[in-house]
Amino acid sequence: MQGLLLLSVLLGAALGNEDFVGHQVLRISAANEAQVQQVKELEDLEHLQLDFWRGPTQPGSPIDVRVPFPSIQAVKIFLESLGIRYEIMIEDVQVLLDEEKQQMFASQARAQSTDTFNYATYHTLEEIYDFIDLLVAENPQLVSKIQIGDTYEGRPIYVLKFSTGGNNRPAIWIDTGIHSREWVTQASGVWFAKKITEDYGQDPVFTSILDNMDVFLEIVTNPDGFAFTHSKNRMWRKTRSSTPGSLCVGVDPNRNWDAGFGLSGASSNPCSDTYHGKFANSEVEVKSIVDFVQAHGNIKAFISIHSYSQLLLYPYGYKREAAPDQPELDQLAKSAVTALASLYGTKFKYGSIITTIYQASGGTVDWTYSQGIKYSYTFELRDTGRYGFLLPASQIIPTAEETWLALLTIMEHALNHPY
């Protein structure tokens, strides 16, 4: 085992992976509005190179931040001098990364079929694209692969279409991995794809959904970012496009949609992890979905899946006013999280984006809702911060299984409540 770990470290060094040795993830508890503002001041100090996993929002909401080793002392002294409480959630980020790499290395094997594919480990972009081709080859009557565009770096953007026939039927859209470092989401997307092929014809509820509606599933919504999390920086969130006049790379694809674009809740700084881009739909990864949704014209539910925090969210994110369908969206969210909790007892909170987490402008589901897609939801999957974006692979299948129950609830509701 020691040898394997050494090998992974050497491989990382050889491949030029960014090093996170000694980086800690702190959970900061801001007791009042003044403390929230003080933590926001920290956020603005670029030289500290802080990576906010959960940013400062309101008193009582946990703030999670990855602090590079050279900044740890300064940050802790700052917090202590102001009487702001914090605890260490992750003692050394690199230790978790090494374990993750080791786990992937030990599970490496090219699957000959989707039955032998390992759903309980994290996979590279190539492995996921190979899986997609296997699934299509095994289920030609049910599954097809659509290329909706090419990424900034020239990679194909694929969507799986699950259909039992008919023309432009009412449809459900699910995407995972728009933020590239949220690895449990792409892994869950792979599991969902297999689940759909297994449950059609077996599970009466899902069979009736697919007999009447199509399902579109985009497993890797940000392929360039995802490839980069494997090759260089596991903590990368954004796309990989270049910004004229800046050395900083990438746009937050969940701040790039044409719904409250550029308002409070996104950054105009190209170096920020929430940079909204030069203009709405500037990112081809976003524009490809926009064009697809508008050309289709009959999508009835749109579900975008993120991690982490254990939340089920609906519009709006960019403004405080309640969505016109708020009572129905809230009741359906409640039913979905109840179904999710029935399997392993995992508790999700639910509500509108702005009231449940924070103001976020230019987000996916605010745009889809503005397009008349009533059942527009965002999930934040496991966990609540113990591992954050570095969820152990042993939790992939349980996460996917419980999330599927919530998805089924939303899909069945969309089937039974046509509009």
KAHUHU-V862594 format. One record per helix or strand of 3 or more residues. SS is the DSSP state (alpha for helix, beta for strand). FROM is the first residue (numbers start at 0). LEN is the number of residues. If there is no record, write none. Layout:
SS|FROM|LEN  SS|FROM|LEN
This chain:
alpha|1|14  beta|23|6  alpha|32|11  alpha|45|3  beta|50|4  beta|62|5  alpha|68|13  beta|84|6  alpha|92|14  alpha|124|14  beta|142|8  beta|155|7  beta|170|6  alpha|182|17  alpha|203|9  beta|213|5  alpha|222|9  alpha|283|13  beta|298|9  beta|310|4  alpha|325|19  beta|348|4  alpha|352|4  alpha|363|7  beta|374|7  alpha|387|3  alpha|392|24
